[in-house]
Amino acid sequence: MFEAPYPPWDFTDKKRFETVLKRWPVILTGIIDDIYRRNHDLGVSLPSRREEDKADIVEIIEEGKEIVSKVGKVKDDLARDRVLQPIPEDGEALTEVYNKELEKLAENKQNTWLTVPWLYSECYLYRLIRSFFVQTKHWKDYDPFLSQKEATFQKSSKAIYQLATTMHELEEDKETLASDPNNLKVIFKEMIQMCLWGNATDLSMLTHLSHDDIQHLQTVGRDAQAARAEYILRDDQEQVWQHLTSLAGKPDSRVDFVLDNAGFELFTDFVFADFLVTYTPYVSKVVFHPKLIPWFVSDVTPPDFKSTTKSLLSPTFFPQENTSGEAPASSASEESRQHLYEMTARSAVPMRRLRIYVCQADFWTSPYPYWNMKELAPGLHKSLEDSSLVIFKGDLNFRKLTGDVQWPASTPFETAIGPIAGSFPILSLRTNKADVIVGVDQDVADKLDKSGENWRYNGKYAVVLFQPRSA
């Protein structure tokens, strides 16, 4: 098993306050509020329900109260830096994996909320929350973050309509694009940046965004993307394009997306996948890899595919006018709405046309880095060896690729991803939201460090890192 020559990132005093004592309690409070609302609605409806249904509703409400109590205890444990408890045997995957790792941490006296390594504690938190739901009769399939994901997605309409119109224009110019690879290259780089900055909307990090904030983060115009290019600290787009064009003529070329956030970011992944298989001669199939359980608030789960498609096709999901009857800033023309419908109907509903499939693996919600995927998830590793390109989206996937350890910023990406390097072509699209960073010129990192800016985790900077398959 590979071990890095540097220790994992832990909680500094500032991060301890921001994450354990501030950000996580906000997330836990959101879960409690969500259950309270559902219980309240059920209680209000109880008198009008059929007699044979009332017993089940009362049971649902009582189970909801038990979950609230357990989540409240976690909030209290966080505040008091208590010892992490073993995850109950709940029938879900990875219980033993988490508990064995917790035993090792206890031996080193690193088993309280403020002493555990950051990556483990964050994964443990979401796996523990899952156990509260899966042990019930009525709440086992419930996603406590779904309403947040949908509410944020609704606020993304301006960027969504803009992208739909872009894809409509591509459809009209399809023959022209295909005749000149340079045209495809320009669009490809637009798509890369779209997917890179689509990660800016991360509900586990940005818990107090206004409507205007979200729209600013999701601006997809070319001028905005050009302005953002200076904030990409390492940019391997050219190498990725050269690799992609080398796939021409190969009948089984496949691109895998190891997904990050639902909502707008998943929509950008749909758009990118549509572009790759519909408008380029290089890719014949796309495979999506979601998380199997509600994860880090906004991460994609299998049900999110269906709900995203349903929302995109709905004529009422995105707001058309505000309460005063005036069109809001995000209101779209009927033409733009038609473009969105056509794109979704073509690409996201009949997925056989794009040959997009959902590939599932428990490994993505384990506490482990991806270094030892071959030993820990051999079936998944074998599948990815057949991929022409594996795109890892977002901050958490980057942290797991690099082990979330204190690598010097100038460490080559190949070194930081350990034994997985060369197993299959890897592209990491990551906006910086945690301390770990590699592949950045040391002079650039030193200059940013001296500036006093929180460049490692404020979401303003990003990296596009590519590692090819070994010869």
C-alpha positions in Angstrom: 0.0 0.0 0.0 1.4 3.4 -1.0 2.2 5.9 1.6 3.1 9.5 0.9 6.3 11.0 2.3 4.3 13.9 3.9 1.6 13.9 6.6 -2.1 14.5 5.8 -3.6 17.9 6.1 -5.1 18.5 9.5 -7.2 21.3 11.1 -5.3 24.5 11.6 -6.9 26.9 14.2 -8.6 28.9 11.5 -9.9 25.9 9.6 -11.0 24.2 12.8 -13.3 27.1 13.4 -14.5 27.4 9.8 -15.1 23.7 9.1 -15.8 21.8 12.3 -17.3 24.6 14.4 -19.0 26.7 11.7 -19.5 25.0 8.3 -20.4 21.5 9.4 -23.0 22.7 12.0 -24.7 24.7 9.3 -25.0 21.6 7.1 -26.3 19.5 10.0 -28.8 22.2 10.9 -30.0 22.0 7.3 -30.7 18.3 7.6 -32.6 18.9 10.8 -34.7 21.7 9.3 -35.4 19.5 6.2 -36.8 16.7 8.4 -38.8 19.1 10.5 -40.5 20.5 7.4 -41.4 17.1 6.1 -42.7 15.9 9.5 -44.7 19.1 9.8 -46.3 18.6 6.4 -47.1 15.0 7.3 -48.6 16.1 10.6 -50.8 18.7 9.0 -52.1 16.2 6.4 -52.7 13.4 9.0 -56.4 14.2 9.8 -57.3 14.0 6.1 -55.6 10.7 5.5 -57.2 7.3 5.2 -57.3 5.4 8.5 -55.2 2.6 7.1 -52.5 5.1 6.2 -52.4 7.0 9.5 -50.3 4.4 11.4 -47.5 4.6 8.8 -47.5 8.4 8.8 -47.2 8.4 12.6 -44.3 5.9 12.3 -42.6 8.1 9.6 -42.9 11.1 11.9 -41.4 9.2 14.9 -38.5 7.9 12.8 -37.9 11.4 11.6 -37.7 12.6 15.2 -35.1 9.9 16.0 -33.0 11.0 13.1 -33.2 14.6 14.2 -32.0 13.6 17.7 -29.0 11.7 16.3 -28.0 14.5 14.0 -28.3 16.9 17.0 -26.0 14.7 19.0 -23.4 14.9 16.2 -23.6 18.7 16.4 -23.0 18.6 20.1 -20.1 16.2 19.7 -18.5 18.5 17.1 -18.7 21.4 19.5 -17.2 19.5 22.4 -14.5 17.6 20.4 -15.8 14.2 21.5 -14.5 10.8 20.3 -15.9 9.6 17.0 -18.1 6.5 17.5 -18.0 3.4 15.3 -20.5 3.4 12.5 -23.3 1.0 13.3 -23.7 -2.3 11.4 -26.4 -0.9 9.2 -26.2 -3.2 6.2 -24.6 -0.6 4.0 -21.2 -0.9 2.3 -17.9 0.1 3.9 -18.9 0.0 7.6 -16.0 -2.3 8.4 -13.6 -0.1 6.3 -14.5 3.1 8.3 -14.4 1.4 11.7 -11.1 -0.3 11.1 -9.6 3.0 10.1 -11.1 4.6 13.2 -9.5 1.9 15.4 -6.1 2.8 13.9 -6.6 6.5 14.6 -7.7 5.7 18.2 -4.4 3.9 18.7 -2.6 7.2 17.8 -5.0 9.3 19.8 -6.4 10.9 16.7 -10.0 9.9 17.1 -11.7 13.1 18.2 -13.4 15.6 15.8 -10.5 18.0 16.1 -7.7 15.5 15.9 -8.7 13.2 13.0 -7.2 13.8 9.6 -9.4 16.1 7.6 -10.2 13.8 4.7 -11.2 10.9 6.9 -13.4 13.0 9.2 -15.3 14.6 6.4 -16.0 11.3 4.7 -16.9 9.7 8.1 -19.4 12.5 8.8 -21.4 11.8 5.6 -21.2 8.0 6.0 -22.4 8.4 9.7 -25.4 10.5 8.6 -26.3 7.9 6.0 -26.4 5.3 8.8 -29.1 7.3 10.6 -31.4 7.1 7.6 -30.7 3.6 6.4 -31.5 2.0 9.7 -35.1 3.3 9.5 -38.1 1.7 7.7 -39.4 4.8 5.9 -36.4 7.1 5.5 -33.8 4.7 4.1 -34.0 6.1 0.5 -34.3 9.7 1.6 -31.8 12.3 0.4 -31.8 15.1 3.0 -29.9 17.4 0.6 -32.3 17.0 -2.4 -34.3 20.2 -1.7 -31.0 22.2 -1.4 -29.7 20.8 -4.7 -33.0 21.5 -6.5 -33.2 25.1 -5.1 -29.7 25.9 -6.2 -30.3 24.3 -9.6 -33.4 26.6 -10.1 -31.2 29.6 -9.6 -28.9 28.5 -12.4 -31.4 29.1 -15.2 -29.6 32.0 -16.9 -26.4 30.0 -17.5 -28.4 26.9 -18.4 -30.4 28.7 -21.1 -27.2 30.3 -22.4 -25.5 26.9 -22.7 -28.6 25.4 -24.4 -28.5 28.1 -27.0 -24.8 27.5 -27.5 -25.5 23.8 -28.2 -28.3 24.8 -30.6 -25.8 26.9 -32.5 -23.4 24.0 -32.6 -26.1 21.7 -34.0 -26.7 24.2 -36.8 -22.9 24.4 -37.5 -22.3 20.7 -37.1 -21.0 20.1 -40.6 -18.7 23.2 -40.5 -17.3 22.1 -37.2 -16.5 18.6 -38.4 -14.6 19.9 -41.4 -12.0 21.7 -39.4 -10.4 20.3 -36.3 -9.3 23.8 -35.2 -12.9 24.7 -34.8 -13.5 21.7 -32.6 -10.4 22.6 -30.6 -11.8 26.1 -29.8 -15.1 24.7 -28.6 -13.4 21.9 -26.7 -11.4 24.4 -24.6 -14.7 26.3 -24.0 -16.2 23.1 -22.7 -13.2 22.4 -20.4 -13.5 25.8 -18.8 -17.2 25.4 -18.5 -16.8 22.1 -16.6 -14.0 23.5 -14.6 -15.8 26.6 -13.3 -19.1 24.8 -13.1 -17.6 23.3 -9.9 -17.8 26.7 -8.3 -21.3 25.9 -7.0 -20.5 23.5 -4.2 -23.2 23.4 -1.6 -21.0 21.9 1.1 -18.6 24.9 0.8 -20.9 27.8 -0.2 -23.6 27.6 2.4 -24.7 31.3 2.2 -24.8 32.2 -1.5 -27.4 34.6 -2.8 -29.1 34.3 -6.2 -26.8 36.9 -7.7 -23.7 35.1 -6.3 -24.6 31.9 -7.9 -25.3 33.5 -11.3 -21.9 35.2 -11.1 -20.1 32.0 -10.4 -21.9 30.3 -13.3 -21.3 32.9 -16.0 -20.4 31.0 -19.1 -19.7 33.6 -21.7 -16.4 33.6 -23.5 -15.3 36.9 -22.1 -15.8 35.6 -18.6 -13.9 32.5 -19.4 -11.0 34.4 -20.9 -10.8 36.6 -17.7 -10.8 33.5 -15.6 -7.9 31.8 -17.5 -5.4 33.8 -15.6 -6.6 32.0 -12.4 -5.8 28.6 -13.8 -2.5 27.9 -12.1 -1.6 24.9 -14.2 -3.3 24.4 -17.5 -2.8 21.2 -19.5 -5.6 21.8 -21.9 -3.3 21.5 -24.9 -2.0 18.1 -23.9 -5.6 16.9 -23.3 -6.6 18.0 -26.8 -3.6 16.3 -28.4 -4.5 13.1 -26.5 -8.2 13.3 -27.5 -7.4 13.8 -31.2 -5.1 10.7 -31.0 -8.3 8.7 -30.5 -9.6 9.3 -34.0 -10.5 6.1 -35.8 -10.6 4.0 -32.6 -14.2 2.5 -32.5 -14.4 1.9 -28.8 -13.0 5.2 -27.4 -14.6 6.0 -24.1 -14.5 8.9 -21.7 -15.4 8.4 -18.0 -16.6 11.2 -15.7 -16.0 10.7 -12.0 -18.7 13.2 -11.0 -18.8 15.9 -8.4 -21.8 18.2 -7.9 -25.4 17.7 -9.0 -27.5 20.5 -10.5 -25.7 23.0 -12.7 -22.4 21.2 -12.7 -24.1 17.9 -13.7 -25.8 19.9 -16.5 -22.4 21.1 -17.7 -21.2 17.5 -17.7 -24.2 16.5 -19.8 -23.3 19.3 -22.2 -19.6 18.3 -22.4 -20.6 14.6 -23.0 -23.1 15.7 -25.7 -20.3 17.6 -27.4 -17.8 14.8 -27.2 -20.0 12.1 -28.7 -22.1 14.2 -31.0 -19.7 16.8 -32.5 -16.3 15.2 -32.4 -15.0 12.0 -34.1 -13.0 11.0 -31.1 -15.4 9.6 -28.5 -18.0 6.9 -28.9 -19.2 6.5 -25.4 -19.4 8.3 -22.0 -19.6 6.6 -18.6 -20.8 8.6 -15.6 -19.6 7.6 -12.1 -21.9 9.0 -9.3 -21.8 8.5 -5.5 -24.2 5.8 -4.3 -25.3 7.7 -1.2 -26.0 11.4 -0.3 -22.5 12.8 -0.1 -20.9 16.1 0.7 -24.4 17.8 0.3 -24.3 18.4 -3.5 -22.6 15.3 -5.0 -24.4 13.4 -7.8 -26.3 10.3 -6.8 -28.1 8.0 -9.2 -31.5 9.6 -8.6 -30.1 13.0 -9.5 -29.8 11.9 -13.1 -33.6 11.3 -13.3 -34.5 14.5 -11.4 -32.1 16.6 -13.4 -33.6 15.5 -16.7 -37.1 15.9 -15.3 -36.3 19.4 -14.2 -34.7 20.4 -17.5 -37.8 19.1 -19.4 -40.3 20.8 -17.1 -41.8 24.1 -18.4 -42.3 25.3 -14.8 -39.1 24.3 -12.9 -37.2 27.4 -13.7 -38.8 30.7 -12.7 -40.5 32.7 -15.5 -41.7 35.7 -13.6 -41.5 37.1 -10.0 -44.4 37.8 -7.7 -44.9 41.3 -9.1 -45.5 39.8 -12.6 -42.3 41.2 -14.0 -39.7 39.0 -15.7 -36.8 38.3 -13.4 -33.2 38.8 -14.4 -32.9 35.1 -15.2 -36.0 34.9 -17.4 -35.4 33.3 -20.8 -37.0 33.9 -24.1 -39.3 31.2 -25.5 -36.6 30.5 -28.1 -34.1 29.7 -25.4 -36.5 27.5 -23.6 -37.1 25.6 -26.8 -33.3 25.2 -27.2 -33.1 23.7 -23.7 -36.0 21.3 -24.4 -34.5 20.2 -27.7 -31.0 19.6 -26.2 -32.4 17.7 -23.2 -34.7 15.6 -25.3 -31.9 14.8 -27.7 -29.1 14.2 -25.2 -30.3 13.4 -21.7 -33.5 11.4 -22.1 -32.7 8.9 -24.9 -29.2 8.2 -23.4 -28.7 5.4 -25.9 -28.0 8.0 -28.5 -25.1 9.3 -26.5 -24.3 5.9 -25.2 -24.1 7.3 -21.7 -24.3 4.8 -18.9 -24.2 5.1 -15.1 -21.4 3.1 -13.6 -21.6 2.6 -9.9 -18.9 1.8 -7.2 -18.8 2.0 -3.4 -15.2 3.0 -3.7 -16.0 6.6 -4.4 -17.5 7.0 -0.9 -14.7 5.2 1.0 -12.3 7.2 3.2 -9.3 6.1 1.2 -7.2 8.0 -1.4 -7.3 6.7 -4.9 -3.7 5.6 -4.8 -4.5 2.0 -4.0 -7.5 1.6 -6.2 -6.1 -1.5 -7.8 -5.9 -3.3 -4.4 -9.0 -1.9 -2.8 -11.4 -1.8 -5.9 -9.8 -4.1 -8.5 -13.0 -4.3 -10.6 -13.3 -0.6 -10.8 -9.6 -0.3 -11.6 -9.9 -2.8 -14.4 -12.8 -1.0 -15.9 -11.0 2.3 -15.9 -8.0 0.7 -17.6 -10.3 0.3 -20.6 -11.1 4.0 -20.7 -9.6 6.4 -23.2 -9.8 9.3 -20.6 -11.0 9.5 -17.0 -12.1 13.0 -16.0 -12.0 13.6 -12.2 -14.3 16.5 -11.4 -13.9 18.8 -8.4 -12.1 19.3 -5.2 -12.9 16.1 -3.3 -11.8 13.9 -6.2 -8.5 16.0 -6.4 -8.0 15.5 -2.6 -8.4 11.8 -3.0 -6.2 11.6 -6.1 -3.4 13.2 -4.1 -4.2 11.7 -0.7 -4.9 15.2 0.8 -1.4 15.3 2.2 1.0 18.2 2.5 2.8 17.9 -0.8 5.0 20.9 -1.8 3.0 22.9 -4.3 5.5 22.2 -7.1 5.2 18.4 -6.7 4.5 16.9 -10.1 1.0 15.6 -10.5 2.4 12.2 -11.5 4.2 11.9 -8.2 1.3 13.0 -6.1 -1.2 10.5 -7.6 1.2 7.6 -6.7 0.6 4.1 -8.1 -2.5 5.2 -10.1 -0.3 7.3 -12.4 -0.1 5.8 -15.8 -2.8 3.2 -15.2 -5.2 5.2 -17.4 -5.3 8.7 -18.8 -6.3 11.1 -16.1 -7.7 14.6 -16.3 -8.3 16.5 -13.1 -10.6 19.6 -13.3 -10.4 21.2 -9.9 -11.2 24.6 -8.4 -9.1 25.1 -5.3 -11.2 24.6 -2.1 -8.7 22.8 0.2 -5.1 23.2 1.2 -3.6 20.4 -0.9 -2.2 21.6 -4.2 0.4 20.1 -6.7 1.6 20.8 -10.2 2.0 24.6 -9.6 5.2 26.5 -10.3 7.0 27.1 -7.0 7.5 30.8 -7.8 3.8 31.2 -8.4 2.9 29.4 -5.2 5.4 31.5 -3.2 4.1 34.8 -4.6 0.5 33.8 -3.8 1.5 32.7 -0.3 3.2 36.1 0.3 0.1 37.9 -0.9 -1.9 36.7 2.1 -4.7 35.5 -0.2 -6.4 32.2 0.7 -5.6 31.0 -2.8 -5.5 27.3 -1.8 -9.1 27.1 -0.8 -11.1 30.2 -1.7 -12.4 28.8 -5.0 -10.9 31.6 -7.1 -8.0 29.6 -8.5 -8.0 26.3 -10.3 -5.8 23.6 -12.0 -6.3 21.5 -15.2 -3.9 18.6 -14.7 -3.4 15.8 -17.2 -1.5 12.5 -16.7 -1.3 10.2 -19.8 -1.3 6.4 -19.7 2.1 4.8 -19.4 3.5 3.5 -22.7 
